[in-house]
Amino acid sequence: MIRTLLADDEAMIRAGVRAILTADPGIEVVAEAADGREAVELTLRHRPEVALLDIRMPRLDGLAAAAELRRAAPATGVIMLTTFGEDEYIARALAGGAGGFLLKSGDPRELIAGVRAVAGGAAYLSPKVAHRVITRLGGGRLEGRARASRRAAALTPRERDVLALLGAGLSNAEIGARLHVVEGTVKAYVSAILTRLDLRNRVQAAVLAYQAGLVDDPDDTP
């Protein structure tokens, strides 16, 4: 059972997200918070595997709450809940090491996939969020892809395979099953990729996979 915490200052949003999550028998919502400070306090009390945080909340916004949780509850994976037009916040959260990004208006299946991916230690980017982050951080669509492709070219073929699967949101176990290697070998590949490309975490690796064209890049349509 994946234990989750949900934080959003809008009760209707919390109710909708809770309904989606609890429809999956493998996911349990153990606490809800209406602001970032309460989210931190409840996370420390309940120790969920995943915390879903709205970016904009009173008392303490989602970015600040995520930063506190990384220090105080590093075992809890953080997913940021975003809306279109919050590109700057998304970029800051990415740089800070959040484990996933999901659109509130996205496909409910992405919410389930994202929680399962982050609980398993993987990164998960809603495809449309990934596209916006790539456009913002890549310095333009074509320029960003060319630069990312050059960086990815420094990897071995197997490392590029792993990078592509990271971008697709697969966990180490899933990557191992796909490539027919043990999970420990996948961890070694991931570590090598992060070191060689000078990346801080799996989410940054996932973004680079999109930038390099290793993962399908969807239309940027709200």
N, C-alpha and C positions, 0 to 999 in steps of 0.2 A: 504494500500500500504506500503510495506517494503522499506524504503529508504536506499540505500547502497552506500558505497564508496569503490573503488577498487584501490589498490596501488601495482604496480609492475614496475620494471625498464625496462621490455621488452614489447614493444608495441604489439607484436604479442600475448603474453600471455594475456595482458589486453583486446585485441580485442576478443579473444576466450572466456574469462570468461564473458565479457560483453554480448556476443551473447547468452551464455547459460542463464545468469540471466534474460535478457530482454525477453527471450522466455516465461517466466512465467509472466502472466498478473498482478500478485500480487507483483512483485518486480520491483523497479526502481533504476537505477544507477544514482545518483545525481552528482557524481564527480569522476574524475580519477586523480591519482598522479603517478609520475615517480620516486619518492624517499620518504623516510620516513619523512623528514622534511615537504615536501609539503603535505603528507598524514595527518599529525597532523594539519597543518594550515587549510586545506580544511574541515577536520572533525569539527574543532571548528567553521568554517563558516557555514557549512550546517547541522550539527547535525544529521547525519544519524543514523538509528537504528542499523546498522551493518557496520563495517569496515573490509574489507578483505585485509590483509597485507602479502606481500611476506616477508619471513624471511630475505633474503639477498637483501638489497637495498643500494644505495649510500647515502651520507650525514648523514643519520640516518637509522640504520637497523630496521627490523620489530619488534624485541624484544624491542629496545629502544623506538620506536614509540608507541608500545602497552603500555609500562610503562607510557609514558606521557599521553596517552589517558585515562588510568585508573584514573589518578589524575585530569586531566582537563575536561574530558568528560565521567564520569562514566556510564552514561545512554547508551552509545554506546557499543554494544557488539563487541568483537574482534575475528575474525577468522584468524588463521595463515595459509597461503598457503605454502606448503612444497614440497620437492622432496625427493626421497629415498637417504639415506646417510647423512641426516641432523639430526640424532638421538639426538646429544648433544643439538642442538638448540631447538628441540622439547621438550626435558626434561626441559630446562631452561624456555621455554614459559609456560609449564604446571605449573611449580613451581611459575611462576609469575601471574598466574590466567587468562590466555587467555581462551575464551569461546568455541573455536572450533579449530579443526585441519583437514585440507583437503589436499589431494594429488593433485597436478596440473594434474597428469596423471590419476586421478581416474575417476570413472563413473560420467558423468554430473549430474545424478540424485542426487548424494551425495552432489553436490554443492548447489542445490536447497533445499534439505532437511536440510543441515547445516545452511544455511541462515535463513530458517524458524524456525529452532530449537533455534538458538541463539537469534533471534528477539523476540521469545516468552519466553526468560529467561532460556532456557534449555542449556545443554552442548551438543556438538556434536563432536564425534571422528570418522573420517574415519576408518572403521574397520581395514584396514592394518596399518594405523598409530597407532591405539590403540595397535595392536599386537607388533609393534616395541617398543613402549614406555613401555609396560609391560615387554618385554624381557630385556630392558635396566634398568628399575627402579626396577624390581622385583628380581634382583640378580640371574637370571636363571629361566627358565620356571617352573620347578617343585617346586623349593624352593619358588618362588614368589607365586605360586598358593596355596601352603600349608599355608604360612603365611597369605595371604589375606583371605583364607577360615576361619582361626581361628578368624580373626578380624570380619568377617561378621557373624560368629556364635554368637557373642555377641549381635546381633540385634534381635528384635522380628520377628516373621514370616512376619508380615505385613511390617515392615521396610525393610526386605530383598526383599520383592516384589517391594517396591518403589525403592530400590537401583538398582535392575535389570532393571527397566524401565528407571531409570536415565541413566544407561549404554547404553540402546537402543536409547537414544537421545530424549525421550519424554519430552514435556513441562509439567508444573504442571497441566494445564487443561486437557491434554491428559492422564496423569496418573490418574487424578481424574475420568475421563470417563471410563478408563479401570478398575479401582478398585471400581467404583460406590460410590465415596465419593466426597465431595465438595472440591474446589481448596484450601480453607483455611486449610483444614485438611491435604492436601498434603504438603503445605508449612510447617506445623508443623512437619510432618514426616521428611521432608528434613532437617530442622534445627536440629532435634534430631539426625539424622544420621551423619551429619557433626560434631556435638559436640561429640557424642559418639565415633566416629572413629578418631577424631582429624584431620579432613580434612579442607582445606581452602575454597574449592569451589566445584561446581557441576562437574567440569571436573575431579578433583582428585577422586571424588566419582565414576564417570563413569569408570575411569581406574581401581579402586579397584573392581568394579563389574566385569570387564573383568578378572582381576587377580584371583578372587574367583570362576570363572567359572559360574557366574550368567548370562552371555551374551555369545552368540556364538562367538568363537575365530577363525577367518579365517586364511587361510594359509598366510605365509609371503613371497609372491611371487611378485616381482616387475612386 
